[in-house]
Amino acid sequence: MTTATREVTFREALREAMSEEMRRDKRIFLMGEEVAQYNGAYKISQGMLDEFGPNRIIDAPISENGFAGLAVGAAMYGLRPIIEFMSWSFSLVAADQILNNVPKMLYMSGGQWGCPVVFRGNDGAGGQLGSTHSWCVEGLYSNVPGLKIAIPSNPRDAKGLLKTAIRDDDPVFFLESERMLSDKAEIPDGEYTIPFGQADLRRGSWSGERNSDCTLVSFGRPANFCVEAADELEKDGIICDVLDMRTIRPLDIDSVIKSVKKTGRVVIVDQCWPFASVASEVVTQVCERCFDYLDHAPVRVNSDDVPAPYAKNLEQAFLPHKGKIVAAVKKMFGQ
């Protein structure tokens, strides 16, 4: 039976996820800069103040350290905060709260207190915002044990993963892309969740019905570039599996290994800087677990190892894109 679907934008998917969960659980509240009276800096929380009121949709002062700290105490005493950072770049001023307290609380309290907080907001280059407003924090933050990191690439995953994040008893960092908020896609009617740690095979087949030549691994916005690159490469006779990881903590490395054993080649596309990036970790685990299956050394496609440029043309060249991915794959085949 075919499931009925409807078209929504990325921002609408996020709003639906939060609203549905807030109706289900009165302990949940949303706090952040401009989330209430202004309907959200990016209009993600539009209309939520009218429905849930000022006790649950709360405008915070411009102090990420302050309202992130409030979330720690609220979560320890039984509430379920959703904290919106206008940009994950601004989370750096709250690093002590979100990295030194939140992920460690359950461990350090001997299981007495957890911190079921969802921190969400825009991650990466939003479009000519300059170096200090364009951080991709996943390479930095994924090093910290005790938290989970979800990075959706489309509206369907955005809603399903955010609902899972809100219900999770561990702290979750939910990384969105400002450039994707108006993207539209079909999502299922009714309620659904997407489990963490399960990659989505967006191109290719596990059944072995078609042979693939290379595995493309990514997450977030660059996963869409991998799909575009795979379609382009297929015109030249190179067939690629495309794995959208969805979460990087936990990381579905088993699916990566399964595909690489079939293709013998892997390109990891990651919008973080290359040094000590998520791509570096995937390369390491691939080499540790299926080195003998590789026909070529793993290849990374990252943002260039410089601060994010402001100029539009330089920013575009700095980021991963379809052209870089196609070139990386073709180079593996001597083209």
N, C-alpha and C positions, 0 to 999 in steps of 0.2 A: 504494500500500500504506500502511495506517495504521500509524504508529509507536506501539508500546506505551508507556503512560505509567503513572506511579504518583504518589500524593499525598505530598508532604513539606512540612515547615515551612520557613520562610526560614532558621532557624538550622541545620536539618538539611542544607539545600542548601549552605550555607557549609562545614559540616563535611565533607560528601562531597567538595566541590571540593578542599579542602586535603588530605584523606586520600588521595584518588586521585593527586594530584600528588606527594605525599610517597612513595607507593609506587613511582611512576614514576622519581623523581629523588632520590637519596640526599643531594644537596647542599642540599635544602630543609629548613629548620627553622622552628619557630614559637616566638616569644618575646614575652612581655608579662606584665603583672601578673595573677596568679592563673590563668594559662592551663593550668597543669599539675596541681598537687595539688588545686586547687579545681574543676577541670574547666571553668574559664572563668567570669568574672563573670556572663556571660549564658548559660553552659552551651553555648557554641558549640563548644568544644574537648573536650566530654565524651567520655571514653574514649580520647582520642588519646595520652595519656601511657602507658596500658597497652599500646597497640600499638607506639608508636615509641620509647618510653623517654625518660629524662631528658636525653639528649644532643641530642634533637631537639625536645622539647616542654619549654621552659625558662621557669621562673618568674623574672621580673625584679624587682628592687627598685623602689620607688616613685620612679623617676627616669627620666622619658621622655627627658631630654637624654642620659642615660647609655646606655640600651639602644638609642636611635635612633642614637647615635654608634657603638656596637658594630656595628650593622647596616651602616653605611657601610664600615667596615674589612672586615667579613666578605664583603660583596658585591664589594669591590675585589679580594679574593683568591680569588674563585671560588665562594663559597657563594651560596645563593639565600634570603635571609631573608624571612620573613613576620613583620611586627611589628604586634602588636595594641595599639592605644590603647583603653583602657577607654572613653574619650570623645575625640572629636576636639578638644574644648575643651582637653584636656590636652596636645595636640600643640603648643600655643603655646609651652610651655616648651622645646620641642625645635626651635624655628623655625630656629635657626642650622644645625642638622644637616640638617633635612629640606628647607629652602628655600635655604640658602646653600651647602650642600655637595652633597647628593644630585643635584639636577637639573643641576648645573654640572660634575660630575666628568669626564664623558666629553669635554665641550667643552674644559675647561681642561687636561686631560691629553693633548690631541691624539689622542684615540681609544685611549689605552693602557689606561685603566680606566673601566669603566662602573659603575653602581650598580643592578643589577637587584633592587631591594627592593620588596616590596608592603607598604605601610602601610595597615592596615584597622582599622575600629572604628566606633563609633556617632557619628553626625553629626546635629546639630540638636536640637530640643527633645524630650527623652525622656519628658516627662510630669512637670511640677512639679519640675523640678530647679534652677530659678533661672537667673538671667542668665548667670553665669559657667560653667555646665555645659550650656548650650544653644546653643552656637555652630554656625552653618552656615558652614563654612569654605570652601565652594567658590568663593564670590565673591572671597574674599581670595586663595586659593591658585591659582586658575585663571589669575591674572595672570602666573604664573612659567613661562617657557619651559623645556623639558627634561624635563617630567614629563607623565604621563597621569592622567586622573581619570575613574573609573567610578562611576556612582551607580545601582544597580539598583532597580527598583520592585516586583519579585516574585521568588518562589523560583526560577523557571526561569532568569531572567536572572542572578540572584545566582550560581548555580552556573556557568553558562556564561561569564559575564564574569570571575569569580574565577579560573577555570582559565586563561583567556586572560591575565589579569594576571600570574599566577605564571610563565607561560612567556615573558612579554615581557622583552626585554633592557633596557628602559627602566624607570625607577622609576614605580610606579603608586600613586596614592592611591585607595583603595577605600572609599567612604563608604556606610555602612549606616544604617538607622534602627532604634533600639531598639523603637519602637512597631510595627515590622513583623515582628519575629523569630518571632512565633507564627503569622503569616499562613500559610495553606496553599494550595497550588496543585499542579496536575499538571505533572510534568516528564518528559522522555523517559527511557526506560530506557537504560542504557548510557552510554558516554562521549559528550560533546558539548562544543563550545566556541562562544562567540558572539564574532565579530570586533568590535574597537573601531571607532567611527566610523560605525556603521550604525544609524540610528534604526529603531524599530519602529512601524509604522502600526497603532495599536490600534483605531481607528475610521476608517472611510472606505475608499476604494479608489483605487489608482493607475490603474485601467483606465478610469475615467471612467463606470463603470456607474451611478453615482448622483452627482448634483450636490451639492456641499457649500457651505455659506454662510460658514464661518469655520474657521480653523485654530487648534487649541489645541496649544501646545508646552510640554512640561514634562519632568521627569526625577525619579527617586527617588519618594518617597512621594506628592508632589502629582500625579504622573502618574495615580495611581488616582483622585484627586479629579476630574481632568479627564474621565476615563471616566464617572464618576458624573454630572458636569455635562452631558456630551454626551447621556447617556440622558435626563436631565431636560429638556434643551432640545429634544430631538427631539419630545417630547410637545407642544411649542408650535410645531412646524413649522420649527425652526432646526436644520439638519444640520451637524455639526462633524466635521472630521478631527481625530484625536488622535494626535500624534506624541510618542512616548516616546524621548527622545534617547539614553538608556542611558549614553553617555559625553559629557562636555563638553570634554574634551581627549583625543582629537580630537572636534570638533563636526561633526555631519553637517548642515551648513548647506544643502547641495544639496537634501536632502529637504524642508527647511523651505521653501526657495524654490519648489520644484516644487509643493508644496501651496498656498502663498500665491498663486501665479500662477493657480491654479484657483479659489480661494475669494475672493480680494481682501481678506480680513480676517485678522488674526492676534492672538491673545492669548497672551502668554507667562507661565506660572505658575512661580514660583521662590520657594523658601522662604528665600532670602537677603534681607537688607535691600535696599531698592530702589536706593540710591545706588551706582553702579559695580558693579552685580550682573551675573550671567550673563544675566539677562533684558535688561539694558541693552545688552549685547554683541549679543544676537540681534536686538534692535530695530535697532541700528546696521547690522548686515550686511544685514538685510532692506531697509532704506531705501537702502543703497548698491547693492544688486543687483537689486531689483525694485520700485523706487519707483513706476514708472508703472503697475504692476498693482494698486496698493492703492486700495481704495474707501473706506478709513477709516484714520486714523492707528493704528499699532500700539499695543496696550494691554498694560501689565504688571500682574500680580497678584503682589505680594510679601508677605512678612511686614511688619508695620507698622514704621516707622522709629523704634523704641524698643527698649531692652533687653528680653529675653524676660521676661514677668511670671511670678511664681510661682503666683498664684491660678489655679485650674483654668479658670474661666470667662473670665478675661482672657487666659490663654495660648491658649485656643481661638479667641478673637476676634483675637488677634495673628497667628495663622498663616493661610496660605492654606487655604481649604476650599471645598466645593462651592457654597455660597451666594455667596461672593465671585466665583467664576468665572461662575456663571450671571448674576449682576447685571452683570458687566463685559461679557459677550457681549450681553445684552439692551440695554444702554446704547448699544452700537454700532449697534443697529437702532432706536434711538429709543424703546425700551420701558421 
